[in-house]
Amino acid sequence: MQLPTALRTRVPLIGAPMAGPGGGRLAHAVSRAGGLGMVGVSHTRDAGWIRDQAGVAGADGTAYGVGLMAWALESNPAQLDAVLDLRPALVSVSFGEYAGPVRRLREAGLTTATQVGSLDDLARAEAAGVDVIVARGGEGGGHGRNDLATLPLLQLVLERTDRPVYAAGGLLNHRGLAAVLAAGAAGGWVGTAFLGCVEADNRPAAREALLAADRTGYGRVFDVAQQAPWPREFGGRAVANAYFEDWVGREDELDEAARGRFRAAVEAGDHSVAHVYAGEGVVDITRERTAAEVVAEFARALPPGS
């Protein structure tokens, strides 16, 4: 299947839709720099917020995408209605029962994507008619499966689909992008590398935690602490702080006192307890950069003059 026109960007790079840090400013900056930026929509956001952020992302006619969580649409269908009205260049719907939303989006003529973390996920995506596949390995930040690493997953997916495939998880710079392009990916789907950008909507304390991070962990600790209704099969990769280390593997024992401590830490910006979602590449974030600088770094994967 040919790459949709909207995704034929100067740099084969999509800024992953990160709920929280990934607002309209970051999406706009990534697109203006030569990739495709996406607005990440959390389950708590309403249609008005989506429209506001889309206005920022799409300023001056700039192309952008929107990422939705399928499980959240069941209780918040207005999110999908807003996206259908806005008609962004790409709509990602992942994590849950997405066949219905994908059908509506494709009937409206919109390009769709979904993240897959296993071959069973790939089969479901193809059955749903998704246009673009995102092969997301366990190295990736935020939510997803932890079944396979990016490179093995990418190779397996490429052997089994003729749809365009973007690689996600552990792409730090031009070397990572060059590797997945050589394997046959249409491009990179990158989140963590943009977390330290000045255009990202993360709080100063979270940014400091990112710059100091030396490892990540995967689990459901922070979802349980927040009482966020994520499907159990999708854990999250985040900076491995003291709170995570205390509770990983025994998330079902988190009591109200522990949850209260977490809520207070989030409010206070105490990231020895509060979460910062990030992939394994977080160790490469050592200073603030602009989105344009990050995109330019990834563009070094391309042949001179391209």
Secondary structure by P-SEA (a helix, b strand, c coil): cccccccccccccccccccccccaaaaaaaaaacbbbbbbbcccccaaaaaaaaaaaacccccbbbbbbcccccccaaaaaaaaaacccbbbbcccccaaaaaaaaaabbbbbbbbccaaaaaaaaaacccccccccccccccccccccaaaaaaaaaaccccbbbbbcccccaaaaaaaaaaccccccccccccccccccccaaaaaaaaacccccccaaaaaaacccccccbbbbccccccccccccccccccaaaaaaaaaaaaacccccbbbbbccccccccccccaaaaaaaaaccccccc
